[in-house]
Every structure is written in structure tokens, then in C-alpha cells.
Amino acid sequence: MYSQKAKPNIVLIYVDDLGYGDIGVNGAIGVETPNVDRLAANGLNFTDAHSTAATCTPSRYSLLTGEYAFRNNAAIVNGDAPLIIDVDKRTLPDMLKDAGYTTGVVGKWHLGLGDGKANWNDEVKPGPKEVGFDYSFLIPATGDRIPTVYMENQKVVGLDLQDPITVSYTSKLDGYPIGTEHPELLKQHTDLQHLGSITNGISRIGYMNGGESALWIDEEIPFNLTKKANEFIDKNSKNPFFLFFSLHDIHQPRIANIKFVEASKMGPRGDVIAQMDWCVGAIMQKLKEVNLDNNTMIIFTSDNGPILDDGYLDYARELVGEHKPGGKYKGAKYSVYEAGTRMPTIVSWPSEIRPGTSNALLSQVDLYASLASLVGQNLKKDDAMDSENHLEAWLGIKNKGRDYLLEEAYTFGLRMGSYKYIKPKENAQIPQWIAKKFVDPGFSTEPQLYNLDVDPFEEENIADEYPDVLQRMQNELSNILSK
């Protein structure tokens, strides 16, 4: 049994759009991930651990609040959206602060900032500080959305106030060239959705002017984020800390640093997987340098399933070869099929966790309650309403996780053991925006039931053959949705 005599540091490495099969230990072809594989060799590799949703903002919301995203209508937000976490709601970092941890977030945020009328030339609040983080260094939304600036403790880094920032998601702004008007300036062509303001040769969603001195360079993002993460580790190495290291890779636009160009056989998408792996290795090396590697719990996972074509023309579909981003599972980002939420997930804590593989059924929504148990915190009545304590499964003491696991996409899925149920939709027509991404969202007007042990690709609907199982899972899903 684990010991609470010395609280471990906790580093949560949250990769973006990384599929179950995108790492070497899970069968990647055409790209190597030696650092992630080493993390797995020294820790627990989970084969059935899930994000709560098949898209990023909902998954991040659930991870930090212990609450399913649908309860707050959380969906992918624009770069000028207000903070979607209620500041009165206790969060995972709030709980860890109560346990004596210093908390920090470095990387992609995409949970909204401010009150919906953000002044980007001053401190933007509410933000990470108001929901439990002592320190933050952020990409405010995503790499494909403006504003394309870093924010440290909720202020734009390197801003010249004589060149103030203005942001709009509804109308064009004078200033930076627009993708629809100047395609000749683009490093990488893209779909109409992303043809807003151009910075660093990349056209984004939304419009921006000003802030030229603060603009990021995409090729430098992984190094800058890793540097800030390592600085946080250095600064807080004497006392317990929680670091939420939220990488931008491998989200589009996939712009690899020259150090990683042609690091894979799959073009830019494979190259940024290699780049992501370097970031993981740099964190592991820093923990070793400060003699914290044995008593640090590293949780490595992803926010949602893989996507090859998410708008930018980087030939990921054409260059994927024999590689299977979702492993043997069907689905993708935006899809309720299994690969939409079944994430590469590794937990390493050398002083406490024995290396191995676990097939425990687990959800990221459970990290809140599980880590609370680890650090001796009792959850309050209204805390983390959907989070279950499965600490012994996360630590490899038991191989049993959840009885039921919710999968949220543009419909709902439910897991029970090897069974997978998908809720029917009245209108099963695939929206054009999803179809353009070559994604099957899993829609049907009929209930779907699969046995993943014999049918991992969810091809044979057995709903008619197992009416009792179907009814049980329909009832359970209804219970979850009606709470």
C-alpha cells in the first residue's frame, strides 16, 4: 500500500489530440517516442483509460472540476470566451492547495478568460488564479485561434502598451493581413474557418490587431512552454507542487521546429509527435536533476482522440501510412466511437508504483477524487460530483476501475465492462463540418451496443441480441444525464 508520509509532487502532462496508438509502446509506426516509452517502462501503462469527452474544452473542464462537461454545457470555446469554470466551484488545484501544494499551469488553457469583455492590455480575470492556480503561463486558447500571445499570470508577455491588442471573433480588424485576402503569405494553407488574421505565416480563427512585440513564433512554442514548466519545478522543488503541463502539440497547426522536421515518416503530424516526446523527456530530465524523480507522480495522457485533417493542409491523411492513430479502435476526435476518448495514459511514480500494464476502466474525471484520497483531503459536499475515487487502480494496487464510464461527444456513449452502448440520435445526419474532417461521429437513429473484447472496431451492433444488457446501460445513462 502507498504511503502518505511524503506527499508526491504531481506532474500532469496533458497532450492535445494524441491518439491511443500514437506512442511507441502502443504500436506507433513511423514515429518513435523513446521518452514516453521509457515513462511507460518505469510506470503503469493503462489500456482502457479515457478522457471524459472527444473534444478539448469539455475534457479540460471535467479534469479540473470533477464534473461532466455537459452539466455546464461546456463546448469548444473561442479565444475571447469568458472563463467557463465558475469561480465558486472548487477545483482540482483548489483541493491540492488545501493539502499544501503549490499549483501551476503551463501551456494550452482553452477554458475561457475574463468575463467576456477581456481587456488584453491589462490583467485578464477571472482566470487560472481564480480557479486554484498559483502560477500560470498560457496559450490563452489554442494555436489556431487568436490572440497569438503568451500570458503569464494573466497578463500578456512582452506587450508594448503603445501597440494595444484588440480581438474580435465577429468582424475583421485592421492590422494583420487576413487569410482570405492574402493566401500567398501562408506557410500552410487551411480551410475557410481558419482564414482569419495571419501571424507568423499562419492564418487563425478570429481577428486581431496590435500586440506585435508579444506575438509568439509557433516553432518556438514547445521550447518556451517546457522552459517555463522546468522553471516552475526548479522554483518549487523544496515543497510539494502540482504542475498541469498542457502541451499544444499535437494540435493543428502542426508546425514543427527545425530540430524535429523529418523526425518521422509521417510529415508534420509525426514530427510534432516526436517534438511532444522531447518535451516529456525534458521534464523527466529536470525532475532527475533536482532529485525529485522518485517521489514525483507523472500522469501522462491526452485530452481527446486523434484527428488527421482538422483544417490545415499538412497531408496527415496522405502520409499516415500503416500507422493507426487510434490503435485498433474506431473513432477520432469529435467521435463517440472508442478512439474518441480512449487515451494513451501512463502513470509513473518510481517509489510507489510497480511497472506494468493495467486494463482498469478509468476516466480522467476521477483524478480529482483519486488524488484527494492520495493527499488525505476529504471532498466537500458539492465538490467533484462525478468523480470517483479509484486511487488503488491508478496506483496499480487493483486492476478494477469503474463499473460504468461515460463517453461524451456529439452524442453519448457508455461503457460497462467490455460492453459499449451509444445513445441514438433523432437526426443521425452527419454535420457538414464533421464530414469535412473525414470523421464518423457515431450517429444512428437506433441504439448501438458492441462487445469490445471481440469487436474493438465497433462494427457488429448486438443491441437486438442482448436486450437485458442494453436496457441496463440505457437506464444507467439516463441516471447519469438526469442528475
Buried (B, 14 or more C-beta within 10 A) or exposed (E): EBEEEEBBBBBBBBBBBBBBBBBBBBEBBBBBBEBBBBBBEBBBBBBBBBBBBBBBBBBBBBBBBBBBBBBBEBBBBBBBBBBBBBEEBBBBBBBBBBBEBBBBBBBBBBBBBBEEEBEBBBBBBBBBBBBBBBBBBBBBBBBBBBBBBBBBBBBBBEBBEEBBBBBBBEEEBEBBBBBEEEBEBBBBBBBEBBBBBBBBEBBBBBBBBBBBEBBBBBBEBBBBBBBBBBBBBEEBBEEBBBBBBBBBBBBBBBBBBEEBBEBBBBBBBBBBBBBBBBBBBBBBEBBEEBEBBEBBBBBBBBBBBBBBBBBBBBBBEEBBEEBBBBBBBBBBBBBBBBBBBBBBBBBBBBEBBEEEEBEBBBBBBBBBBBBBBBBEBEBEEEBBBBBBBBBBBBBBBEEBBBEBBBBBBBBBBBBBBBBBBBBBBEEEEBEEEBEBBEBBBBBBEEBBBBBBEEBBBBEEBBBEEBEEBBEBBBEBBEEBBEE
